[in-house]
């Protein structure tokens, strides 16, 4: 953040936005997990069907710009 437009307050706002995004991401992940569990419990989908579809959809995304394990 070495921009001449950067200030400590701008950095605080940026960090606050990042924290908000992290919290929202967590809530969305919990909701999605609950929906998947309910679909499996009700016998509408199997875990392997969900995994296969996730792998299929993952092929459409660009690889991350950082190494993955």
mmCIF file of the N, C-alpha and C atoms, coordinates in Angstrom:
data_MODEL
# 
_entry.id   MODEL 
# 
loop_
_atom_site.group_PDB 
_atom_site.id 
_atom_site.type_symbol 
_atom_site.label_atom_id 
_atom_site.label_alt_id 
_atom_site.label_comp_id 
_atom_site.label_asym_id 
_atom_site.label_entity_id 
_atom_site.label_seq_id 
_atom_site.pdbx_PDB_ins_code 
_atom_site.Cartn_x 
_atom_site.Cartn_y 
_atom_site.Cartn_z 
_atom_site.occupancy 
_atom_site.B_iso_or_equiv 
_atom_site.pdbx_formal_charge 
_atom_site.auth_seq_id 
_atom_site.auth_comp_id 
_atom_site.auth_asym_id 
_atom_site.auth_atom_id 
_atom_site.pdbx_PDB_model_num 
ATOM 1   N N  . UNK A 1 1  ? 0.832   -1.192  0.000   1.00 0.00 ? 1  UNK A N  1 
ATOM 2   C CA . UNK A 1 1  ? 0.000   0.000   0.000   1.00 0.00 ? 1  UNK A CA 1 
ATOM 3   C C  . UNK A 1 1  ? 0.872   1.250   0.000   1.00 0.00 ? 1  UNK A C  1 
ATOM 4   N N  . UNK A 1 2  ? 1.726   1.345   -0.952  1.00 0.00 ? 2  UNK A N  1 
ATOM 5   C CA . UNK A 1 2  ? 2.626   2.481   -1.021  1.00 0.00 ? 2  UNK A CA 1 
ATOM 6   C C  . UNK A 1 2  ? 2.108   3.554   -1.957  1.00 0.00 ? 2  UNK A C  1 
ATOM 7   N N  . UNK A 1 3  ? 0.853   3.561   -2.214  1.00 0.00 ? 3  UNK A N  1 
ATOM 8   C CA . UNK A 1 3  ? 0.274   4.572   -3.081  1.00 0.00 ? 3  UNK A CA 1 
ATOM 9   C C  . UNK A 1 3  ? 0.268   5.916   -2.376  1.00 0.00 ? 3  UNK A C  1 
ATOM 10  N N  . UNK A 1 4  ? 0.386   6.955   -3.173  1.00 0.00 ? 4  UNK A N  1 
ATOM 11  C CA . UNK A 1 4  ? 0.342   8.289   -2.558  1.00 0.00 ? 4  UNK A CA 1 
ATOM 12  C C  . UNK A 1 4  ? -1.062  8.617   -2.061  1.00 0.00 ? 4  UNK A C  1 
ATOM 13  N N  . UNK A 1 5  ? -2.069  7.841   -2.482  1.00 0.00 ? 5  UNK A N  1 
ATOM 14  C CA . UNK A 1 5  ? -3.437  8.053   -2.031  1.00 0.00 ? 5  UNK A CA 1 
ATOM 15  C C  . UNK A 1 5  ? -3.753  7.234   -0.775  1.00 0.00 ? 5  UNK A C  1 
ATOM 16  N N  . UNK A 1 6  ? -2.801  6.416   -0.366  1.00 0.00 ? 6  UNK A N  1 
ATOM 17  C CA . UNK A 1 6  ? -3.011  5.571   0.791   1.00 0.00 ? 6  UNK A CA 1 
ATOM 18  C C  . UNK A 1 6  ? -2.814  6.374   2.075   1.00 0.00 ? 6  UNK A C  1 
ATOM 19  N N  . UNK A 1 7  ? -3.612  6.029   3.034   1.00 0.00 ? 7  UNK A N  1 
ATOM 20  C CA . UNK A 1 7  ? -3.478  6.638   4.345   1.00 0.00 ? 7  UNK A CA 1 
ATOM 21  C C  . UNK A 1 7  ? -3.797  5.559   5.370   1.00 0.00 ? 7  UNK A C  1 
ATOM 22  N N  . UNK A 1 8  ? -3.419  5.770   6.601   1.00 0.00 ? 8  UNK A N  1 
ATOM 23  C CA . UNK A 1 8  ? -3.764  4.775   7.629   1.00 0.00 ? 8  UNK A CA 1 
ATOM 24  C C  . UNK A 1 8  ? -5.275  4.522   7.700   1.00 0.00 ? 8  UNK A C  1 
ATOM 25  N N  . UNK A 1 9  ? -6.071  5.549   7.539   1.00 0.00 ? 9  UNK A N  1 
ATOM 26  C CA . UNK A 1 9  ? -7.529  5.369   7.596   1.00 0.00 ? 9  UNK A CA 1 
ATOM 27  C C  . UNK A 1 9  ? -8.018  4.530   6.413   1.00 0.00 ? 9  UNK A C  1 
ATOM 28  N N  . UNK A 1 10 ? -7.466  4.762   5.218   1.00 0.00 ? 10 UNK A N  1 
ATOM 29  C CA . UNK A 1 10 ? -7.844  3.945   4.055   1.00 0.00 ? 10 UNK A CA 1 
ATOM 30  C C  . UNK A 1 10 ? -7.481  2.484   4.287   1.00 0.00 ? 10 UNK A C  1 
ATOM 31  N N  . UNK A 1 11 ? -6.337  2.249   4.893   1.00 0.00 ? 11 UNK A N  1 
ATOM 32  C CA . UNK A 1 11 ? -5.922  0.883   5.174   1.00 0.00 ? 11 UNK A CA 1 
ATOM 33  C C  . UNK A 1 11 ? -6.852  0.237   6.198   1.00 0.00 ? 11 UNK A C  1 
ATOM 34  N N  . UNK A 1 12 ? -7.289  0.986   7.186   1.00 0.00 ? 12 UNK A N  1 
ATOM 35  C CA . UNK A 1 12 ? -8.235  0.464   8.177   1.00 0.00 ? 12 UNK A CA 1 
ATOM 36  C C  . UNK A 1 12 ? -9.557  0.098   7.507   1.00 0.00 ? 12 UNK A C  1 
ATOM 37  N N  . UNK A 1 13 ? -10.027 0.953   6.611   1.00 0.00 ? 13 UNK A N  1 
ATOM 38  C CA . UNK A 1 13 ? -11.276 0.666   5.889   1.00 0.00 ? 13 UNK A CA 1 
ATOM 39  C C  . UNK A 1 13 ? -11.125 -0.589  5.030   1.00 0.00 ? 13 UNK A C  1 
ATOM 40  N N  . UNK A 1 14 ? -9.983  -0.721  4.381   1.00 0.00 ? 14 UNK A N  1 
ATOM 41  C CA . UNK A 1 14 ? -9.739  -1.887  3.549   1.00 0.00 ? 14 UNK A CA 1 
ATOM 42  C C  . UNK A 1 14 ? -9.729  -3.161  4.396   1.00 0.00 ? 14 UNK A C  1 
ATOM 43  N N  . UNK A 1 15 ? -9.073  -3.116  5.529   1.00 0.00 ? 15 UNK A N  1 
ATOM 44  C CA . UNK A 1 15 ? -9.043  -4.279  6.420   1.00 0.00 ? 15 UNK A CA 1 
ATOM 45  C C  . UNK A 1 15 ? -10.428 -4.597  6.971   1.00 0.00 ? 15 UNK A C  1 
ATOM 46  N N  . UNK A 1 16 ? -11.219 -3.585  7.266   1.00 0.00 ? 16 UNK A N  1 
ATOM 47  C CA . UNK A 1 16 ? -12.588 -3.806  7.751   1.00 0.00 ? 16 UNK A CA 1 
ATOM 48  C C  . UNK A 1 16 ? -13.437 -4.472  6.672   1.00 0.00 ? 16 UNK A C  1 
ATOM 49  N N  . UNK A 1 17 ? -13.276 -4.017  5.426   1.00 0.00 ? 17 UNK A N  1 
ATOM 50  C CA . UNK A 1 17 ? -14.016 -4.639  4.319   1.00 0.00 ? 17 UNK A CA 1 
ATOM 51  C C  . UNK A 1 17 ? -13.613 -6.097  4.154   1.00 0.00 ? 17 UNK A C  1 
ATOM 52  N N  . UNK A 1 18 ? -12.321 -6.365  4.279   1.00 0.00 ? 18 UNK A N  1 
ATOM 53  C CA . UNK A 1 18 ? -11.839 -7.736  4.171   1.00 0.00 ? 18 UNK A CA 1 
ATOM 54  C C  . UNK A 1 18 ? -12.428 -8.606  5.279   1.00 0.00 ? 18 UNK A C  1 
ATOM 55  N N  . UNK A 1 19 ? -12.499 -8.094  6.487   1.00 0.00 ? 19 UNK A N  1 
ATOM 56  C CA . UNK A 1 19 ? -13.090 -8.836  7.603   1.00 0.00 ? 19 UNK A CA 1 
ATOM 57  C C  . UNK A 1 19 ? -14.574 -9.102  7.350   1.00 0.00 ? 19 UNK A C  1 
ATOM 58  N N  . UNK A 1 20 ? -15.287 -8.111  6.816   1.00 0.00 ? 20 UNK A N  1 
ATOM 59  C CA . UNK A 1 20 ? -16.704 -8.298  6.490   1.00 0.00 ? 20 UNK A CA 1 
ATOM 60  C C  . UNK A 1 20 ? -16.879 -9.374  5.429   1.00 0.00 ? 20 UNK A C  1 
ATOM 61  N N  . UNK A 1 21 ? -16.013 -9.349  4.411   1.00 0.00 ? 21 UNK A N  1 
ATOM 62  C CA . UNK A 1 21 ? -16.089 -10.353 3.350   1.00 0.00 ? 21 UNK A CA 1 
ATOM 63  C C  . UNK A 1 21 ? -15.819 -11.750 3.902   1.00 0.00 ? 21 UNK A C  1 
ATOM 64  N N  . UNK A 1 22 ? -14.871 -11.860 4.822   1.00 0.00 ? 22 UNK A N  1 
ATOM 65  C CA . UNK A 1 22 ? -14.549 -13.144 5.428   1.00 0.00 ? 22 UNK A CA 1 
ATOM 66  C C  . UNK A 1 22 ? -15.742 -13.672 6.222   1.00 0.00 ? 22 UNK A C  1 
ATOM 67  N N  . UNK A 1 23 ? -16.388 -12.812 6.967   1.00 0.00 ? 23 UNK A N  1 
ATOM 68  C CA . UNK A 1 23 ? -17.567 -13.207 7.746   1.00 0.00 ? 23 UNK A CA 1 
ATOM 69  C C  . UNK A 1 23 ? -18.701 -13.651 6.830   1.00 0.00 ? 23 UNK A C  1 
ATOM 70  N N  . UNK A 1 24 ? -18.936 -12.913 5.764   1.00 0.00 ? 24 UNK A N  1 
ATOM 71  C CA . UNK A 1 24 ? -19.992 -13.270 4.811   1.00 0.00 ? 24 UNK A CA 1 
ATOM 72  C C  . UNK A 1 24 ? -19.672 -14.594 4.127   1.00 0.00 ? 24 UNK A C  1 
ATOM 73  N N  . UNK A 1 25 ? -18.424 -14.796 3.772   1.00 0.00 ? 25 UNK A N  1 
ATOM 74  C CA . UNK A 1 25 ? -18.010 -16.050 3.159   1.00 0.00 ? 25 UNK A CA 1 
ATOM 75  C C  . UNK A 1 25 ? -18.286 -17.218 4.103   1.00 0.00 ? 25 UNK A C  1 
ATOM 76  N N  . UNK A 1 26 ? -17.969 -17.050 5.374   1.00 0.00 ? 26 UNK A N  1 
ATOM 77  C CA . UNK A 1 26 ? -18.220 -18.095 6.363   1.00 0.00 ? 26 UNK A CA 1 
ATOM 78  C C  . UNK A 1 26 ? -19.714 -18.416 6.451   1.00 0.00 ? 26 UNK A C  1 
ATOM 79  N N  . UNK A 1 27 ? -20.542 -17.385 6.515   1.00 0.00 ? 27 UNK A N  1 
ATOM 80  C CA . UNK A 1 27 ? -22.000 -17.608 6.597   1.00 0.00 ? 27 UNK A CA 1 
ATOM 81  C C  . UNK A 1 27 ? -22.517 -18.354 5.367   1.00 0.00 ? 27 UNK A C  1 
ATOM 82  N N  . UNK A 1 28 ? -22.042 -17.969 4.202   1.00 0.00 ? 28 UNK A N  1 
ATOM 83  C CA . UNK A 1 28 ? -22.462 -18.637 2.970   1.00 0.00 ? 28 UNK A CA 1 
ATOM 84  C C  . UNK A 1 28 ? -22.017 -20.098 2.957   1.00 0.00 ? 28 UNK A C  1 
ATOM 85  N N  . UNK A 1 29 ? -20.807 -20.352 3.441   1.00 0.00 ? 29 UNK A N  1 
ATOM 86  C CA . UNK A 1 29 ? -20.296 -21.716 3.484   1.00 0.00 ? 29 UNK A CA 1 
ATOM 87  C C  . UNK A 1 29 ? -21.111 -22.587 4.434   1.00 0.00 ? 29 UNK A C  1 
ATOM 88  N N  . UNK A 1 30 ? -21.472 -22.049 5.584   1.00 0.00 ? 30 UNK A N  1 
ATOM 89  C CA . UNK A 1 30 ? -22.291 -22.803 6.545   1.00 0.00 ? 30 UNK A CA 1 
ATOM 90  C C  . UNK A 1 30 ? -23.671 -23.090 5.939   1.00 0.00 ? 30 UNK A C  1 
ATOM 91  N N  . UNK A 1 31 ? -24.265 -22.112 5.289   1.00 0.00 ? 31 UNK A N  1 
ATOM 92  C CA . UNK A 1 31 ? -25.576 -22.303 4.659   1.00 0.00 ? 31 UNK A CA 1 
ATOM 93  C C  . UNK A 1 31 ? -25.509 -23.360 3.568   1.00 0.00 ? 31 UNK A C  1 
ATOM 94  N N  . UNK A 1 32 ? -24.498 -23.268 2.722   1.00 0.00 ? 32 UNK A N  1 
ATOM 95  C CA . UNK A 1 32 ? -24.342 -24.250 1.648   1.00 0.00 ? 32 UNK A CA 1 
ATOM 96  C C  . UNK A 1 32 ? -24.126 -25.650 2.223   1.00 0.00 ? 32 UNK A C  1 
ATOM 97  N N  . UNK A 1 33 ? -23.327 -25.766 3.254   1.00 0.00 ? 33 UNK A N  1 
ATOM 98  C CA . UNK A 1 33 ? -23.090 -27.070 3.888   1.00 0.00 ? 33 UNK A CA 1 
ATOM 99  C C  . UNK A 1 33 ? -24.383 -27.642 4.461   1.00 0.00 ? 33 UNK A C  1 
ATOM 100 N N  . UNK A 1 34 ? -25.183 -26.789 5.086   1.00 0.00 ? 34 UNK A N  1 
ATOM 101 C CA . UNK A 1 34 ? -26.460 -27.242 5.646   1.00 0.00 ? 34 UNK A CA 1 
ATOM 102 C C  . UNK A 1 34 ? -27.392 -27.736 4.544   1.00 0.00 ? 34 UNK A C  1 
ATOM 103 N N  . UNK A 1 35 ? -27.462 -27.010 3.443   1.00 0.00 ? 35 UNK A N  1 
ATOM 104 C CA . UNK A 1 35 ? -28.321 -27.423 2.328   1.00 0.00 ? 35 UNK A CA 1 
ATOM 105 C C  . UNK A 1 35 ? -27.858 -28.759 1.761   1.00 0.00 ? 35 UNK A C  1 
ATOM 106 N N  . UNK A 1 36 ? -26.564 -28.914 1.586   1.00 0.00 ? 36 UNK A N  1 
ATOM 107 C CA . UNK A 1 36 ? -26.042 -30.177 1.063   1.00 0.00 ? 36 UNK A CA 1 
ATOM 108 C C  . UNK A 1 36 ? -26.353 -31.331 2.014   1.00 0.00 ? 36 UNK A C  1 
ATOM 109 N N  . UNK A 1 37 ? -26.160 -31.119 3.301   1.00 0.00 ? 37 UNK A N  1 
ATOM 110 C CA . UNK A 1 37 ? -26.458 -32.166 4.284   1.00 0.00 ? 37 UNK A CA 1 
ATOM 111 C C  . UNK A 1 37 ? -27.931 -32.556 4.241   1.00 0.00 ? 37 UNK A C  1 
ATOM 112 N N  . UNK A 1 38 ? -28.813 -31.575 4.146   1.00 0.00 ? 38 UNK A N  1 
ATOM 113 C CA . UNK A 1 38 ? -30.251 -31.867 4.084   1.00 0.00 ? 38 UNK A CA 1 
ATOM 114 C C  . UNK A 1 38 ? -30.605 -32.654 2.821   1.00 0.00 ? 38 UNK A C  1 
ATOM 115 N N  . UNK A 1 39 ? -30.017 -32.290 1.698   1.00 0.00 ? 39 UNK A N  1 
ATOM 116 C CA . UNK A 1 39 ? -30.287 -33.012 0.454   1.00 0.00 ? 39 UNK A CA 1 
ATOM 117 C C  . UNK A 1 39 ? -29.833 -34.464 0.558   1.00 0.00 ? 39 UNK A C  1 
ATOM 118 N N  . UNK A 1 40 ? -28.693 -34.693 1.192   1.00 0.00 ? 40 UNK A N  1 
ATOM 119 C CA . UNK A 1 40 ? -28.202 -36.058 1.380   1.00 0.00 ? 40 UNK A CA 1 
ATOM 120 C C  . UNK A 1 40 ? -29.092 -36.802 2.370   1.00 0.00 ? 40 UNK A C  1 
ATOM 121 N N  . UNK A 1 41 ? -29.437 -36.168 3.493   1.00 0.00 ? 41 UNK A N  1 
ATOM 122 C CA . UNK A 1 41 ? -30.289 -36.803 4.507   1.00 0.00 ? 41 UNK A CA 1 
ATOM 123 C C  . UNK A 1 41 ? -31.642 -37.197 3.933   1.00 0.00 ? 41 UNK A C  1 
ATOM 124 N N  . UNK A 1 42 ? -32.190 -36.385 3.050   1.00 0.00 ? 42 UNK A N  1 
ATOM 125 C CA . UNK A 1 42 ? -33.506 -36.664 2.471   1.00 0.00 ? 42 UNK A CA 1 
ATOM 126 C C  . UNK A 1 42 ? -33.422 -37.652 1.303   1.00 0.00 ? 42 UNK A C  1 
ATOM 127 N N  . UNK A 1 43 ? -32.205 -38.043 0.945   1.00 0.00 ? 43 UNK A N  1 
ATOM 128 C CA . UNK A 1 43 ? -32.034 -39.019 -0.121  1.00 0.00 ? 43 UNK A CA 1 
ATOM 129 C C  . UNK A 1 43 ? -32.201 -38.437 -1.513  1.00 0.00 ? 43 UNK A C  1 
ATOM 130 N N  . UNK A 1 44 ? -32.161 -37.119 -1.622  1.00 0.00 ? 44 UNK A N  1 
ATOM 131 C CA . UNK A 1 44 ? -32.319 -36.485 -2.934  1.00 0.00 ? 44 UNK A CA 1 
ATOM 132 C C  . UNK A 1 44 ? -31.023 -36.501 -3.735  1.00 0.00 ? 44 UNK A C  1 
ATOM 133 N N  . UNK A 1 45 ? -29.903 -36.459 -3.044  1.00 0.00 ? 45 UNK A N  1 
ATOM 134 C CA . UNK A 1 45 ? -28.578 -36.534 -3.664  1.00 0.00 ? 45 UNK A CA 1 
ATOM 135 C C  . UNK A 1 45 ? -27.678 -37.383 -2.796  1.00 0.00 ? 45 UNK A C  1 
ATOM 136 N N  . UNK A 1 46 ? -26.628 -37.931 -3.405  1.00 0.00 ? 46 UNK A N  1 
ATOM 137 C CA . UNK A 1 46 ? -25.605 -38.625 -2.627  1.00 0.00 ? 46 UNK A CA 1 
ATOM 138 C C  . UNK A 1 46 ? -24.370 -37.723 -2.559  1.00 0.00 ? 46 UNK A C  1 
ATOM 139 N N  . UNK A 1 47 ? -23.523 -38.024 -1.603  1.00 0.00 ? 47 UNK A N  1 
ATOM 140 C CA . UNK A 1 47 ? -22.283 -37.240 -1.490  1.00 0.00 ? 47 UNK A CA 1 
ATOM 141 C C  . UNK A 1 47 ? -21.439 -37.371 -2.759  1.00 0.00 ? 47 UNK A C  1 
ATOM 142 N N  . UNK A 1 48 ? -21.416 -38.572 -3.337  1.00 0.00 ? 48 UNK A N  1 
ATOM 143 C CA . UNK A 1 48 ? -20.617 -38.763 -4.553  1.00 0.00 ? 48 UNK A CA 1 
ATOM 144 C C  . UNK A 1 48 ? -21.184 -37.953 -5.721  1.00 0.00 ? 48 UNK A C  1 
ATOM 145 N N  . UNK A 1 49 ? -22.505 -37.809 -5.793  1.00 0.00 ? 49 UNK A N  1 
ATOM 146 C CA . UNK A 1 49 ? -23.097 -36.964 -6.848  1.00 0.00 ? 49 UNK A CA 1 
ATOM 147 C C  . UNK A 1 49 ? -22.680 -35.502 -6.671  1.00 0.00 ? 49 UNK A C  1 
ATOM 148 N N  . UNK A 1 50 ? -22.683 -35.047 -5.434  1.00 0.00 ? 50 UNK A N  1 
ATOM 149 C CA . UNK A 1 50 ? -22.275 -33.666 -5.149  1.00 0.00 ? 50 UNK A CA 1 
ATOM 150 C C  . UNK A 1 50 ? -20.799 -33.481 -5.507  1.00 0.00 ? 50 UNK A C  1 
ATOM 151 N N  . UNK A 1 51 ? -19.958 -34.443 -5.111  1.00 0.00 ? 51 UNK A N  1 
ATOM 152 C CA . UNK A 1 51 ? -18.526 -34.359 -5.409  1.00 0.00 ? 51 UNK A CA 1 
ATOM 153 C C  . UNK A 1 51 ? -18.270 -34.369 -6.912  1.00 0.00 ? 51 UNK A C  1 
ATOM 154 N N  . UNK A 1 52 ? -18.977 -35.225 -7.637  1.00 0.00 ? 52 UNK A N  1 
ATOM 155 C CA . UNK A 1 52 ? -18.804 -35.278 -9.105  1.00 0.00 ? 52 UNK A CA 1 
ATOM 156 C C  . UNK A 1 52 ? -19.190 -33.954 -9.749  1.00 0.00 ? 52 UNK A C  1 
ATOM 157 N N  . UNK A 1 53 ? -20.318 -33.387 -9.332  1.00 0.00 ? 53 UNK A N  1 
ATOM 158 C CA . UNK A 1 53 ? -20.765 -32.115 -9.915  1.00 0.00 ? 53 UNK A CA 1 
ATOM 159 C C  . UNK A 1 53 ? -19.795 -30.992 -9.562  1.00 0.00 ? 53 UNK A C  1 
ATOM 160 N N  . UNK A 1 54 ? -19.296 -30.987 -8.327  1.00 0.00 ? 54 UNK A N  1 
ATOM 161 C CA . UNK A 1 54 ? -18.330 -29.965 -7.925  1.00 0.00 ? 54 UNK A CA 1 
ATOM 162 C C  . UNK A 1 54 ? -17.062 -30.066 -8.776  1.00 0.00 ? 54 UNK A C  1 
ATOM 163 N N  . UNK A 1 55 ? -16.590 -31.292 -9.016  1.00 0.00 ? 55 UNK A N  1 
ATOM 164 C CA . UNK A 1 55 ? -15.394 -31.485 -9.842  1.00 0.00 ? 55 UNK A CA 1 
ATOM 165 C C  . UNK A 1 55 ? -15.656 -31.030 -11.277 1.00 0.00 ? 55 UNK A C  1 
ATOM 166 N N  . UNK A 1 56 ? -16.856 -31.321 -11.773 1.00 0.00 ? 56 UNK A N  1 
ATOM 167 C CA . UNK A 1 56 ? -17.228 -30.898 -13.129 1.00 0.00 ? 56 UNK A CA 1 
ATOM 168 C C  . UNK A 1 56 ? -17.237 -29.375 -13.247 1.00 0.00 ? 56 UNK A C  1 
ATOM 169 N N  . UNK A 1 57 ? -17.843 -28.709 -12.287 1.00 0.00 ? 57 UNK A N  1 
ATOM 170 C CA . UNK A 1 57 ? -17.913 -27.248 -12.312 1.00 0.00 ? 57 UNK A CA 1 
ATOM 171 C C  . UNK A 1 57 ? -16.548 -26.612 -12.080 1.00 0.00 ? 57 UNK A C  1 
ATOM 172 N N  . UNK A 1 58 ? -15.702 -27.283 -11.296 1.00 0.00 ? 58 UNK A N  1 
ATOM 173 C CA . UNK A 1 58 ? -14.375 -26.755 -10.999 1.00 0.00 ? 58 UNK A CA 1 
ATOM 174 C C  . UNK A 1 58 ? -13.510 -26.664 -12.254 1.00 0.00 ? 58 UNK A C  1 
ATOM 175 N N  . UNK A 1 59 ? -13.792 -27.490 -13.245 1.00 0.00 ? 59 UNK A N  1 
ATOM 176 C CA . UNK A 1 59 ? -13.027 -27.456 -14.497 1.00 0.00 ? 59 UNK A CA 1 
ATOM 177 C C  . UNK A 1 59 ? -13.210 -26.137 -15.237 1.00 0.00 ? 59 UNK A C  1 
ATOM 178 N N  . UNK A 1 60 ? -14.288 -25.415 -14.958 1.00 0.00 ? 60 UNK A N  1 
ATOM 179 C CA . UNK A 1 60 ? -14.573 -24.165 -15.649 1.00 0.00 ? 60 UNK A CA 1 
ATOM 180 C C  . UNK A 1 60 ? -13.868 -22.959 -15.036 1.00 0.00 ? 60 UNK A C  1 
ATOM 181 N N  . UNK A 1 61 ? -13.285 -23.140 -13.857 1.00 0.00 ? 61 UNK A N  1 
ATOM 182 C CA . UNK A 1 61 ? -12.637 -22.010 -13.198 1.00 0.00 ? 61 UNK A CA 1 
ATOM 183 C C  . UNK A 1 61 ? -11.176 -21.929 -13.613 1.00 0.00 ? 61 UNK A C  1 
ATOM 184 N N  . UNK A 1 62 ? -10.658 -20.732 -13.574 1.00 0.00 ? 62 UNK A N  1 
ATOM 185 C CA . UNK A 1 62 ? -9.240  -20.537 -13.866 1.00 0.00 ? 62 UNK A CA 1 
ATOM 186 C C  . UNK A 1 62 ? -8.427  -21.064 -12.703 1.00 0.00 ? 62 UNK A C  1 
ATOM 187 N N  . UNK A 1 63 ? -7.233  -21.576 -12.995 1.00 0.00 ? 63 UNK A N  1 
ATOM 188 C CA . UNK A 1 63 ? -6.401  -22.029 -11.876 1.00 0.00 ? 63 UNK A CA 1 
ATOM 189 C C  . UNK A 1 63 ? -5.980  -20.834 -11.018 1.00 0.00 ? 63 UNK A C  1 
ATOM 190 N N  . UNK A 1 64 ? -5.821  -21.048 -9.723  1.00 0.00 ? 64 UNK A N  1 
ATOM 191 C CA . UNK A 1 64 ? -5.424  -19.936 -8.860  1.00 0.00 ? 64 UNK A CA 1 
ATOM 192 C C  . UNK A 1 64 ? -4.020  -19.445 -9.231  1.00 0.00 ? 64 UNK A C  1 
ATOM 193 N N  . UNK A 1 65 ? -3.745  -18.174 -8.991  1.00 0.00 ? 65 UNK A N  1 
ATOM 194 C CA . UNK A 1 65 ? -2.439  -17.626 -9.369  1.00 0.00 ? 65 UNK A CA 1 
ATOM 195 C C  . UNK A 1 65 ? -1.337  -17.987 -8.379  1.00 0.00 ? 65 UNK A C  1 
ATOM 196 N N  . UNK A 1 66 ? -1.622  -18.880 -7.447  1.00 0.00 ? 66 UNK A N  1 
ATOM 197 C CA . UNK A 1 66 ? -0.656  -19.280 -6.430  1.00 0.00 ? 66 UNK A CA 1 
ATOM 198 C C  . UNK A 1 66 ? -0.604  -20.807 -6.385  1.00 0.00 ? 66 UNK A C  1 
ATOM 199 N N  . UNK A 1 67 ? 0.482   -21.372 -5.902  1.00 0.00 ? 67 UNK A N  1 
ATOM 200 C CA . UNK A 1 67 ? 0.581   -22.845 -5.848  1.00 0.00 ? 67 UNK A CA 1 
ATOM 201 C C  . UNK A 1 67 ? -0.406  -23.435 -4.861  1.00 0.00 ? 67 UNK A C  1 
ATOM 202 N N  . UNK A 1 68 ? -0.942  -24.583 -5.222  1.00 0.00 ? 68 UNK A N  1 
ATOM 203 C CA . UNK A 1 68 ? -1.845  -25.312 -4.325  1.00 0.00 ? 68 UNK A CA 1 
ATOM 204 C C  . UNK A 1 68 ? -1.249  -26.674 -4.035  1.00 0.00 ? 68 UNK A C  1 
ATOM 205 N N  . UNK A 1 69 ? -1.604  -27.211 -2.894  1.00 0.00 ? 69 UNK A N  1 
ATOM 206 C CA . UNK A 1 69 ? -1.074  -28.532 -2.496  1.00 0.00 ? 69 UNK A CA 1 
ATOM 207 C C  . UNK A 1 69 ? -1.937  -29.623 -3.042  1.00 0.00 ? 69 UNK A C  1 
# 
